[in-house]
């Protein structure tokens, strides 16, 4: 059975020189044949982020589509899940915390990669919009391999030796994070997860800047406050427009990000009286090095 949408040929079109490709002519409600799956996988790794157009999913169909890119893993935030789908989390500006107050999510979003406090963070993050504001509310992605390569050689050498110590919520974020997640962190007996600041892509051998500000308690050898200042300066220095792409969603889009060579950020530039809601799935990754 063909997986091509309405028998249109699969087409992969580059969006920018350094990042992004658009995919048309595929229907992910059907199983992918090996050739199509391989083409999409290689395009994702090559272009860092894929926009797959014209998909129409229930939560269950989105989970099945995401599973075609690898084994799914649980989101560590278990507060907001799609009904009947424990592997699909819901991102929404209308969530409330356990006290009934609006949950703090998008306004505090920073450049990050997902789940750096876990031993095997997700290699891919998949997003699918269910409700959208009239404008804005996109997801920005940066090719942090290209950003790393553009840095001066002496700075690259310095960064390449650094390691980060990660927790569910860093002390720097305690006052602005969702209080339910803060409580979970405070009650946790999990130790800090040590990760490289510069990650090597296991399939390409390339290196990329890789961290989560909200989960980085410290860079080894630095104090927490010094760490946050250093990471903010690194973002300012490294993340440039030529390496970045902001996807402005349309209903029917599925966005897939290769976390091993990128960082991303939710945009806050929309009318928050309007609903923004996305499904998210995570594909299990390897131990970073």
C-alpha positions as CSV (number, residue, x, y, z in Angstrom):
1,X,0.0,0.0,0.0
2,X,1.4,3.4,-0.9
3,X,2.2,5.8,1.9
4,X,2.2,8.8,-0.5
5,X,-0.5,11.3,0.1
6,X,-3.1,11.2,-2.7
7,X,-0.5,9.5,-4.8
8,X,1.7,12.6,-4.9
9,X,5.4,11.9,-5.0
10,X,7.4,12.3,-1.9
11,X,9.2,15.7,-2.1
12,X,11.8,17.1,0.3
13,X,12.6,20.7,-0.1
14,X,15.4,22.6,1.8
15,X,14.1,25.6,3.8
16,X,17.4,27.4,4.6
17,X,21.0,26.7,3.8
18,X,21.9,25.7,7.3
19,X,18.7,24.2,8.7
20,X,15.3,22.9,7.8
21,X,13.4,20.9,5.1
22,X,9.8,20.7,4.1
23,X,8.2,17.3,3.3
24,X,5.1,16.8,1.2
25,X,3.5,13.8,-0.5
26,X,3.5,11.4,2.5
27,X,0.6,10.2,4.7
28,X,1.9,9.2,8.1
29,X,-1.4,7.6,9.1
30,X,-0.2,4.7,7.0
31,X,2.9,2.5,7.7
32,X,6.0,3.7,5.9
33,X,7.9,1.4,3.6
34,X,11.6,1.0,4.3
35,X,12.7,3.3,1.5
36,X,10.4,6.2,2.5
37,X,11.4,5.8,6.2
38,X,15.1,5.9,5.3
39,X,14.7,9.0,3.2
40,X,12.8,10.8,5.9
41,X,15.3,9.7,8.6
42,X,18.3,10.8,6.5
43,X,16.7,14.1,5.7
44,X,16.0,14.8,9.3
45,X,19.6,14.1,10.3
46,X,20.9,16.2,7.4
47,X,18.6,19.2,7.9
48,X,18.2,19.0,11.7
49,X,14.4,19.8,11.5
50,X,11.7,18.5,9.2
51,X,8.3,20.0,8.6
52,X,5.9,17.3,7.3
53,X,2.8,18.9,5.8
54,X,-0.8,17.8,5.5
55,X,-1.0,15.3,8.3
56,X,-4.3,14.8,10.2
57,X,-4.0,12.9,13.4
58,X,-5.9,11.9,16.5
59,X,-3.6,11.6,19.5
60,X,-3.4,7.8,18.9
61,X,-2.6,8.3,15.2
62,X,0.1,10.9,16.1
63,X,1.6,8.3,18.5
64,X,1.6,5.7,15.8
65,X,3.2,8.1,13.3
66,X,5.9,9.1,15.8
67,X,6.7,5.4,16.5
68,X,7.8,5.1,12.9
69,X,10.8,7.2,13.8
70,X,11.9,5.1,16.7
71,X,11.0,3.8,20.2
72,X,9.0,6.3,22.1
73,X,9.8,7.2,25.7
74,X,7.7,8.8,28.5
75,X,7.8,12.5,28.9
76,X,9.2,13.1,32.4
77,X,6.4,15.7,32.9
78,X,3.5,13.4,33.6
79,X,1.1,16.3,34.5
80,X,-0.4,16.8,31.0
81,X,-1.0,13.8,28.8
82,X,-3.4,13.1,25.9
83,X,-6.4,11.0,27.0
84,X,-5.5,7.3,26.7
85,X,-2.0,8.0,25.3
86,X,0.6,7.9,28.1
87,X,3.4,8.5,25.6
88,X,1.9,11.7,24.2
89,X,2.2,14.9,26.2
90,X,0.1,18.0,25.7
91,X,1.6,21.5,25.5
92,X,-1.0,24.2,26.1
93,X,-1.2,27.7,27.3
94,X,-4.4,26.8,29.2
95,X,-2.9,24.2,31.6
96,X,-3.4,24.8,35.3
97,X,-1.2,23.7,38.2
98,X,-2.6,21.7,41.1
99,X,-3.5,25.0,42.9
100,X,-5.7,25.9,39.9
101,X,-3.4,28.7,38.7
102,X,-2.2,29.0,35.1
103,X,0.9,26.9,34.6
104,X,4.0,28.7,33.8
105,X,5.3,27.4,30.5
106,X,5.8,29.4,27.3
107,X,6.7,32.8,28.9
108,X,9.7,31.3,30.6
109,X,10.9,29.2,27.6
110,X,14.6,29.4,26.8
111,X,16.8,27.9,24.2
112,X,17.2,24.3,25.2
113,X,17.3,20.6,24.3
114,X,14.9,18.2,26.0
115,X,15.5,16.2,29.2
116,X,19.2,16.7,29.8
117,X,18.7,15.4,33.3
118,X,18.0,11.9,31.9
119,X,20.8,9.4,31.1
120,X,19.3,8.8,27.6
121,X,17.6,12.0,26.5
122,X,15.3,11.9,23.5
123,X,17.1,12.0,20.1
124,X,14.0,13.3,18.3
125,X,11.2,15.6,19.5
126,X,8.0,15.5,17.4
127,X,5.3,18.3,17.7
128,X,1.8,18.4,16.1
129,X,-0.6,21.4,16.6
130,X,-4.1,20.8,17.7
131,X,-5.2,24.4,18.3
132,X,-3.4,27.6,17.1
133,X,-3.6,31.3,17.7
134,X,-4.2,33.6,14.7
135,X,-0.5,34.3,14.5
136,X,2.8,33.6,16.3
137,X,3.4,30.8,18.8
138,X,5.9,29.1,16.6
139,X,8.9,26.9,17.5
140,X,12.4,28.1,16.8
141,X,15.2,25.6,16.2
142,X,18.9,26.3,15.9
143,X,21.4,24.1,14.2
144,X,23.9,24.1,17.0
145,X,26.5,22.1,15.1
146,X,26.8,24.9,12.6
147,X,26.7,27.4,15.4
148,X,29.6,25.6,17.2
149,X,31.7,25.3,14.0
150,X,31.4,29.1,13.5
151,X,32.9,29.9,16.9
152,X,36.6,30.7,17.2
153,X,38.9,27.7,17.5
154,X,40.1,28.5,21.0
155,X,36.5,28.9,22.3
156,X,35.5,25.6,20.7
157,X,38.4,23.9,22.4
158,X,37.4,25.4,25.8
159,X,33.7,24.5,25.4
160,X,34.5,20.9,24.3
161,X,36.1,20.2,27.7
162,X,33.1,21.4,29.7
163,X,30.4,19.2,31.4
164,X,27.1,20.2,32.9
165,X,25.4,18.9,36.0
166,X,21.6,18.6,35.4
167,X,18.5,18.2,37.5
168,X,14.7,18.2,36.8
169,X,14.7,22.0,37.7
170,X,17.8,24.0,38.2
171,X,18.0,26.2,41.3
172,X,18.1,29.2,39.0
173,X,14.6,28.3,37.7
174,X,12.9,27.4,41.0
175,X,11.0,30.7,41.4
176,X,9.6,30.7,37.9
177,X,9.0,27.0,37.1
178,X,5.7,25.1,37.5
179,X,5.3,24.6,41.3
180,X,4.2,21.0,40.8
181,X,7.5,20.3,38.9
182,X,9.5,22.2,41.5
183,X,7.9,20.1,44.3
184,X,8.8,16.9,42.4
185,X,12.4,18.1,42.1
186,X,12.5,18.9,45.8
187,X,11.2,15.5,46.8
188,X,13.4,13.6,44.4
189,X,16.5,11.7,45.6
190,X,17.9,11.5,42.1
191,X,21.5,12.8,41.8
192,X,22.7,15.3,39.2
193,X,23.1,13.9,35.7
194,X,26.5,14.8,34.2
195,X,26.4,15.6,30.4
196,X,28.7,17.1,27.9
197,X,28.2,20.7,27.0
198,X,29.3,19.9,23.4
199,X,27.7,16.7,22.2
200,X,29.0,14.4,19.5
201,X,26.3,13.2,17.0
202,X,26.5,9.4,17.1
203,X,25.7,9.0,13.4
204,X,27.6,11.9,11.9
205,X,30.5,12.4,14.3
206,X,29.8,16.1,14.3
207,X,29.8,18.3,17.4
208,X,27.1,20.6,18.7
209,X,26.3,22.9,21.5
210,X,23.9,21.0,23.8
211,X,22.3,22.1,27.0
212,X,19.1,23.1,28.8
213,X,19.3,26.3,30.8
214,X,16.4,25.3,33.1
215,X,18.0,22.0,34.0
216,X,21.7,22.9,34.2
217,X,22.5,23.3,37.9
218,X,26.0,24.2,37.0
219,X,28.9,23.7,34.7
220,X,31.5,21.6,36.5
221,X,34.0,24.0,38.0
222,X,31.5,26.9,38.1
223,X,28.9,28.1,40.6
224,X,25.3,28.1,39.6
225,X,24.9,31.8,39.1
226,X,28.2,32.0,37.1
227,X,26.9,29.0,35.0
228,X,23.7,30.8,34.0
229,X,25.6,33.9,33.0
230,X,28.0,31.9,31.0
231,X,25.2,30.0,29.2
232,X,23.3,33.2,28.4
233,X,26.5,34.7,26.9
234,X,27.0,31.5,24.9
235,X,23.5,31.7,23.5
236,X,24.0,35.3,22.6
237,X,27.3,34.5,20.9
238,X,26.4,31.3,19.1
239,X,22.8,31.3,18.1
240,X,22.5,33.4,15.0
241,X,19.7,33.9,12.4
242,X,21.6,32.1,9.7
243,X,21.7,28.9,11.8
244,X,18.0,29.2,13.0
245,X,14.6,28.5,11.7
246,X,11.3,29.5,13.3
247,X,8.4,27.3,12.2
248,X,5.0,29.1,12.2
249,X,2.6,26.3,12.5
250,X,-0.4,25.5,10.3
251,X,-2.9,22.9,11.2
252,X,-1.7,19.6,9.6
253,X,2.0,20.3,10.2
254,X,4.2,17.7,12.0
255,X,7.5,19.1,13.2
256,X,10.4,16.8,13.9
257,X,13.7,18.0,15.5
258,X,17.0,16.1,15.8
259,X,17.9,17.0,19.4
260,X,21.5,15.7,19.0
261,X,22.5,18.7,16.8
262,X,20.1,21.4,17.8
263,X,18.4,23.4,20.5
264,X,14.9,24.8,20.3
265,X,12.6,27.4,21.9
266,X,8.8,28.0,22.1
267,X,7.9,31.5,20.9
268,X,5.8,33.7,23.2
269,X,4.7,36.2,20.4
270,X,0.9,35.5,20.3
271,X,-2.4,36.5,21.8
272,X,-2.7,34.4,24.9
273,X,-6.4,34.8,25.1
274,X,-6.3,32.4,22.1
275,X,-5.6,28.7,22.5
276,X,-2.2,27.2,21.6
277,X,-2.1,23.4,22.0
278,X,0.4,20.9,20.6
279,X,0.9,17.2,21.0
280,X,4.5,16.1,21.8
281,X,6.2,12.7,21.4
282,X,9.8,11.8,22.2
283,X,11.9,9.2,20.5
284,X,14.4,7.5,22.9
285,X,18.1,8.4,22.4
286,X,21.5,7.2,23.4
287,X,23.8,8.2,26.2
288,X,25.4,11.6,25.1
289,X,29.1,11.8,24.7
